[in-house]
Amino acid sequence: MNTTKYIFVTGGVTSSLGKGIISASLAKLLQARGYTVTIQKLDPYINVDPGTLNPYEHGECYVTNDGAETDLDLGHYERFLNTPTSQENNVTTGRIYQSVIEKERRGDYLGKTVQVIPHITDEIKNSIRLVGKKYNYNIVITEIGGTVGDIESLPYIESVRQLKWDLGPSNCLVIHLTLVPYLPTSGELKTKPTQHSVKMLQEAGIQPDVLVLRTQKKLSDDIRNKVALFCNVQISSVIESIDASTIYEVPLLMQDEKLDETVLHKLNLPANQKPDLGPWKEFLKRLKSPKETVRIGLVGKYVELHDAYKSISESFTHAGAANECKVELEYIHSEQINEKNTVEKLGYLDGMLVAPGFGSRGIEGKIITAKYAREHNIPFLGICLGMQCAVVEFARNVLGFAKANSTEMNRRTPYPVIDLMEEQKGITAKGGTMRLGAYPCRIDKNSRIYQAYKTELVNERHRHRYEFNNKYLKDFEAAGMKAVGINPDTNLVEIMEIPEHRWFVGVQFHPEYRSTVLQPHPVFVDFIKAAMGLARKKQKTIKQKEIKETEKNLN
Ligand code: GLN
């Protein structure tokens, strides 16, 4: 097959319906039938990328191997498909305009008036076709961010309309995702919002080929017929997407609804190869029947919005399933932790993760968490800023370096144990200027973390400006905190660990960006294993206490 086929996914009625999960689930099913698939996200905002956004805006910023700062949906794509994405997989209005304006300045438009149609739409169409062409995928699924009817997504919708003509009917199709709300007072599912949103698409010149309806309750044949009739689609193209207990079940639900078959049929592609979902189902089985439970605290400053830590929470889901263990994730606000309430806030946990972040808000709570975990022998994983906090804590309380800090928090600290990287000095612009993307890390064979990785060279993704200050490495190692992962090219410290501790690891990179359903990240898997060890020990102590109590009462 040499022509790439295109699927566009639009959303109607409301945001947050899960376009990313539906796109990823369809992609998974097509991949399981032997097709090469990728997913692209078009975001209608004017930021060039989400790297400069506060996580409260759209959740976490996901980072690809090639160092693109992207929308968190790309994380879902990678976790479902187990294949890396890159810069081309996420395009924003800002990036489109930036490119068009650069061309205008160069004189590429030869004196023409530069307009939304055709110049912006051409740029959008090119960026859609580029993904397919560059990597030669069989199928590209392009998810249009926002909701149909938004002013800012109009150029994208118009581009889809044009592409439908450019590509021809069996080479592309549009899937529209909407909501069928349930009204408890009348006990009914309502199709009117779907009808309206499809009408809006039709007004823009697009007839959707498939409708995916998000719903709390099963859709009756009557409802399906009504939607098909009013929205001008075949009954087999009305797909139910009922609420699921986990996002990882959605591919199977979509398979039951024959979404993949419908799509392949419309694209004129053979659907004879049965999808191979064996390993996926095995993962789901383990996820749903855990034998043990651990409680992990995720200490961060954006905890009000769980999407801010999406890749971390998903990594725990993967690592839990790998260990047949349920991970109860407790989101703990670092600003609410102080020296006096550690027992209440942290004492019951089997493991703690101190999250990545920027700036000084909530930093002392993170440092106190690292101290509590270190002193009480509780499994600890510090990621990026979390690792830096563990280093600061160790400097202050073990090495006796009073007021030690990262220069990000205190430029005049007497002990800058975390300092700005050399290549960052002199950089003032914020967008896309951090140390980003995959870098190699050599692992010390005599370390705890080697037991997790079982390999000496790994590539992990980065997003930071500050680093461990090697000037102090000797002091740290002499006192029991060791650098066990080093970048072989630059000597930057990548992993710190305390060998004497049950499991105390700080990583300068972001392991969470690489964890997938089929390849749970070894650092998370090993961390959960250590937490399970502690949980078992605690249970044993409780049992022994109970036995002693009973014996005492009997005597
Ligand atoms: N603010 C820290 C730095 O820039 C940590 C970044 C992060 O946690 N991603 O180095």
Residues whose N, C-alpha, C, O or C-beta is under 5 A from the ligand:
A	BS01	LIG	P356 G357 F358 G359 I383 C384 L385 R463 H464 R465 Y466
